[in-house]
Amino acid sequence: MALTSFIAASQHGPRPLPLFLELLREQTAASPDRRAGALAGLAAYQAARRPRPRRPMPVVAQAGRATLRDYGGTGIPVVFVPSLINPPMILDMRYRRSLLRWLSRQGVRPLLVDWGTPTPEECGQDVAQHVEEMLIPLLRSIGEPVALAGYCLGGTIAAAAAQAVPVRGLALIAAPWRFERFGPDALGQIDSIWQAAHPTCDTLGLVPMEVLQAGFWQLDPARTIAKFEKFARLDPTSTAAKNFVVLEDWANAGAPLTFAAGRQMFDDFFTADLPGRGQWRVAGQAVDPLTLPCPTVEFVSLTDRIVPAASAVGFADQRKLRLGHVGMVVGSSSRQFLWQPLADWLTALPTPR
């Protein structure tokens, strides 16, 4: 089966698909059987049935294009901050993989930030301005101090907000802070991708999701291909197959970043490590999560290939897992090792005076 035949096969597929097919060609050059298996898995994924879209949870606040969605519950209000990369639905996955819906039954009132879709007219809005112009107003709209929980780059953003606005506690999940600790190999790959994409992104005023996805693939190219080989062997009606489809759809979706947010992430975070050096300024002050007056906790994965554990802030209360960057949130063991400990920590936070 020709690789190029998949380019127009379906709207479902790895993005950018031509680059994925080239990666597949490289990874399976010495194994025609592996190539055939991966292509069969890709075709099965593209043809898989998708569940109906869920009805969005109600919006309780808006700041610019960002909204805050309420997942119910009667306990402590906790604002969950997702990454700017990929949709926020990783925290609300189907098939009993929704952290937020589960927490709403555990004495917690989860509220989810949805960053919306930027336009080229917002090209100058960097990561710091996402905090200042959207997240902080959303937090203030609640009318009482909330706890903050941030996943991936959302954790980096949440840490900055926690220094600008009083919060009841801050929980970080697979959140990078000391970017130099990604290591020279990963940082070199990330910089090469940005240098190649920079001129086009500058012209567009946006950083397409495909630029970021290409970087993720390069961090673990063998696994990127192997998961489709494995999917080809699954019963398409099985729970495992359904979980793969919804998770892969999430991984291949996502709005672009504003150009300034992409530039700040690549240049100021990955290259200059301004957060880790204490030089990232948000709301008029340098951000230092270790000086926050509120309770803090961070969950890190020792097997995370996207955000290495060494890049975490280094809170005194650090929970070390072995579930991977995505698996710690939606994997089969996530409830035991992340969901329940997080719920216990949140519900034990002191009531504000």
C-alpha positions in Angstrom: 0.0 0.0 0.0 1.5 3.4 -1.0 2.2 5.8 1.8 0.9 8.8 -0.2 -2.5 7.2 -0.6 -3.2 8.1 3.1 -2.7 11.8 2.6 -6.3 12.4 1.5 -7.8 9.3 3.0 -9.6 11.0 5.9 -9.8 14.0 8.0 -8.7 11.8 10.9 -5.1 11.2 11.2 -1.7 12.4 12.6 -1.0 16.0 11.8 0.9 16.8 9.7 0.2 13.6 7.9 2.9 13.8 5.2 5.5 14.3 8.0 4.1 11.3 9.9 4.3 9.1 6.8 7.9 10.2 6.3 8.6 9.3 9.9 7.0 6.0 9.4 9.1 5.3 6.3 12.3 6.0 8.3 11.3 4.0 11.3 10.3 0.9 9.3 12.9 1.0 6.5 14.3 -2.3 7.5 11.0 -4.0 8.3 8.3 -4.3 5.6 6.1 -6.2 8.0 6.2 -3.4 10.6 5.5 -0.9 7.9 2.4 -2.9 6.7 1.2 -3.2 10.3 1.6 0.5 11.0 -0.2 1.4 7.8 -3.0 -1.1 8.7 -3.3 0.6 12.1 -3.4 4.0 10.5 -6.1 3.0 8.1 -8.2 1.4 10.9 -7.8 4.6 13.0 -8.9 6.8 10.2 -12.0 4.6 9.5 -13.0 4.1 13.2 -16.4 5.3 14.3 -16.4 8.4 16.5 -18.8 9.0 19.4 -21.2 11.9 19.2 -19.7 15.1 20.5 -20.6 15.8 24.1 -22.7 18.8 25.1 -20.3 21.4 26.4 -20.5 22.1 30.1 -22.0 25.6 31.0 -19.9 28.7 30.7 -19.8 30.6 34.0 -17.2 33.3 33.0 -15.4 34.7 30.0 -12.3 36.8 29.5 -11.4 37.6 25.9 -11.7 34.4 23.9 -11.2 32.3 27.1 -14.1 30.7 28.9 -14.5 28.9 32.2 -16.7 25.8 32.2 -18.4 24.5 35.3 -18.4 20.7 35.9 -20.7 20.9 39.0 -20.1 19.6 42.4 -20.6 21.3 45.7 -17.1 21.3 47.2 -14.0 23.5 46.9 -13.9 25.4 43.6 -10.8 24.3 41.7 -9.9 25.9 38.4 -8.1 23.5 36.0 -5.7 25.1 33.6 -4.9 23.1 30.5 -1.9 23.6 28.2 -2.2 26.0 25.3 -1.2 22.9 23.2 -4.0 20.4 22.3 -7.6 20.8 23.5 -8.5 20.9 27.2 -10.6 17.7 26.9 -7.6 15.6 28.1 -9.1 16.4 31.5 -12.6 15.3 30.4 -12.0 12.2 28.3 -14.7 9.6 27.5 -15.1 6.0 28.6 -14.7 6.7 32.3 -11.5 8.7 31.8 -12.8 12.1 32.8 -10.8 13.4 35.8 -13.1 16.5 36.1 -16.4 14.5 36.1 -15.0 12.1 38.7 -13.8 15.0 40.9 -17.2 16.6 40.9 -18.4 13.6 42.9 -15.5 13.7 45.4 -16.2 17.0 47.2 -14.7 19.2 44.5 -16.2 21.7 42.1 -14.0 21.6 39.0 -14.0 24.5 36.6 -12.1 24.2 33.3 -10.4 26.9 31.4 -11.0 26.7 27.6 -8.5 29.0 25.8 -10.6 29.2 22.6 -9.1 29.7 19.2 -6.8 32.7 18.6 -6.8 34.8 15.4 -3.9 36.4 13.6 -5.0 39.8 15.1 -4.0 38.4 18.5 -0.5 37.6 17.2 1.2 39.8 19.9 -0.3 38.0 22.9 2.4 36.0 24.6 2.1 33.4 27.4 2.3 36.1 30.1 -0.6 38.0 28.6 -2.6 34.8 28.6 -2.2 34.9 32.4 -2.8 38.6 32.8 -5.6 39.2 30.3 -7.5 35.9 30.5 -6.7 33.6 33.4 -6.5 36.2 36.2 -9.9 37.8 35.3 -11.5 34.4 35.1 -10.2 33.6 38.6 -11.4 36.9 40.0 -14.9 36.3 38.5 -15.5 33.4 40.9 -16.0 35.7 43.8 -13.9 33.6 46.3 -10.4 32.2 46.5 -10.1 29.0 44.4 -7.5 26.3 44.2 -5.5 26.0 41.0 -4.5 22.9 39.2 -2.4 23.0 36.0 -1.5 20.3 33.5 1.6 20.5 31.3 2.2 24.1 30.1 -1.0 24.9 31.9 0.8 24.2 35.2 3.5 26.7 34.2 0.8 29.2 33.5 -1.1 28.4 36.8 2.1 28.9 38.8 2.3 32.5 37.5 -1.3 33.2 38.2 -0.9 31.9 41.8 1.7 34.5 42.5 -0.6 37.3 41.1 -3.9 36.3 42.7 -4.5 34.8 46.2 -5.4 31.1 45.8 -6.2 28.3 48.3 -3.6 26.0 46.8 -1.7 25.1 43.7 -1.4 21.6 42.2 0.9 21.0 39.2 0.6 17.9 37.0 3.5 17.1 34.6 4.3 20.8 34.5 7.6 22.1 33.2 9.4 24.9 35.0 13.2 24.4 34.7 13.4 24.1 31.0 17.1 23.7 30.7 16.7 20.3 32.3 15.0 18.9 29.2 18.6 18.2 28.2 20.7 19.3 25.3 19.4 16.7 22.8 15.7 17.5 23.3 16.4 21.2 23.4 18.4 21.0 20.2 15.6 19.2 18.4 13.1 21.8 19.7 15.2 24.7 18.6 15.7 23.2 15.1 12.0 22.9 14.6 11.4 26.4 15.7 14.1 27.9 13.5 12.6 26.1 10.5 9.0 27.2 11.3 9.7 30.7 12.7 9.5 32.6 9.4 6.2 31.0 8.3 4.7 31.4 11.8 5.7 35.1 11.8 3.9 35.6 8.5 0.8 33.8 9.7 0.7 35.5 13.1 0.0 32.0 14.5 1.9 28.8 15.4 -0.1 25.9 13.9 -0.5 22.9 16.0 1.3 20.8 13.4 4.6 22.6 14.3 4.3 21.5 17.9 3.1 18.0 17.1 6.2 17.5 14.9 8.3 18.3 17.9 6.5 15.8 20.1 7.1 13.0 17.5 10.8 13.6 17.5 11.0 13.1 21.2 10.0 9.4 20.8 9.7 8.5 17.1 9.7 4.8 17.7 6.7 4.9 20.0 4.9 7.2 17.6 4.9 4.4 15.0 4.6 1.4 17.3 1.2 2.6 18.7 -0.4 2.2 15.3 1.1 -1.2 14.9 -0.5 -2.2 18.2 -3.8 -0.6 17.2 -4.0 -2.7 14.1 -4.2 -5.8 16.2 -7.0 -4.6 18.4 -10.7 -5.5 18.1 -12.2 -2.2 16.9 -15.2 -2.7 19.3 -12.9 -3.2 22.3 -12.6 -0.6 25.1 -8.9 -0.4 24.3 -9.6 0.5 20.7 -12.2 3.1 21.6 -9.8 4.7 24.1 -7.1 4.8 21.5 -9.3 6.6 19.0 -10.6 9.3 21.4 -7.1 9.9 22.8 -5.4 10.0 19.4 -8.1 12.4 18.1 -7.3 14.6 21.1 -3.6 14.4 20.4 -4.1 15.4 16.7 -6.5 18.3 17.5 -5.9 21.7 18.8 -6.0 25.4 18.1 -2.9 27.3 17.0 -0.9 29.4 19.4 -0.5 33.1 18.9 2.9 33.9 17.4 4.0 35.7 20.5 3.1 32.8 22.7 5.0 30.4 20.5 8.0 32.7 20.3 8.0 33.1 24.1 7.7 29.3 24.6 10.5 28.5 22.2 12.8 31.4 22.8 12.2 32.5 26.4 11.3 29.1 28.0 13.2 26.4 26.1 16.2 28.4 24.9 16.7 31.0 27.7 14.9 29.1 30.6 13.5 32.4 32.0 11.1 30.6 34.4 13.8 28.3 35.8 16.2 31.2 36.2 13.6 33.3 38.0 13.4 35.9 35.2 10.0 35.3 33.8 7.9 38.3 34.7 4.1 38.2 34.9 1.8 40.9 36.2 4.8 43.1 37.0 6.8 40.6 39.0 9.2 37.8 38.5 7.6 34.4 39.2 9.0 32.1 41.8 6.7 29.2 42.7 8.9 28.2 45.6 7.9 31.4 47.5 4.2 31.0 47.2 2.4 31.4 50.5 -0.3 28.8 49.6 -0.1 25.0 49.9 1.6 23.4 46.9 2.0 19.9 45.4 3.3 18.6 42.1 2.8 15.3 40.4 5.6 14.2 38.1 6.2 11.1 36.0 9.5 9.4 36.0 8.7 7.9 32.7 7.5 11.1 31.0 9.0 11.5 27.6 7.4 14.9 26.9 8.0 16.8 30.2 10.9 15.2 32.1 10.5 15.0 35.8 13.8 16.9 36.3 12.1 20.0 34.8 9.6 20.3 37.6 9.6 23.1 40.1 10.8 21.0 43.0 8.1 21.5 45.6 8.7 19.9 49.0 5.5 17.8 48.3 6.4 16.1 45.1 4.5 12.9 44.1 6.5 10.7 41.7 4.6 8.4 39.3 5.5 6.0 36.5 2.6 6.5 34.2 3.8 8.7 31.4 2.8 12.3 30.4 -0.7 11.3 29.2 -1.1 8.1 31.1 -0.9 9.8 34.4 -4.2 11.6 33.6 -6.2 9.1 31.6 -4.4 5.7 32.0 -5.8 2.6 33.6 -3.9 3.4 36.8 -4.5 7.1 36.8 -7.4 7.0 39.3 -5.2 5.2 41.9 -2.0 7.2 41.5 -3.2 10.7 40.4 -7.0 11.2 40.7 -7.5 10.0 44.3 -4.3 11.6 45.7 -5.2 14.9 44.0 -8.8 14.7 45.4 -7.5 14.0 48.9 -5.1 16.9 48.7 -7.7 19.3 47.4 -10.3 18.4 49.9 -7.8 18.8 52.8 -6.9 22.4 51.9 -7.7 24.8 54.7 -10.9 27.0 54.4 -10.0 30.6 53.8 -10.6 32.9 56.8 
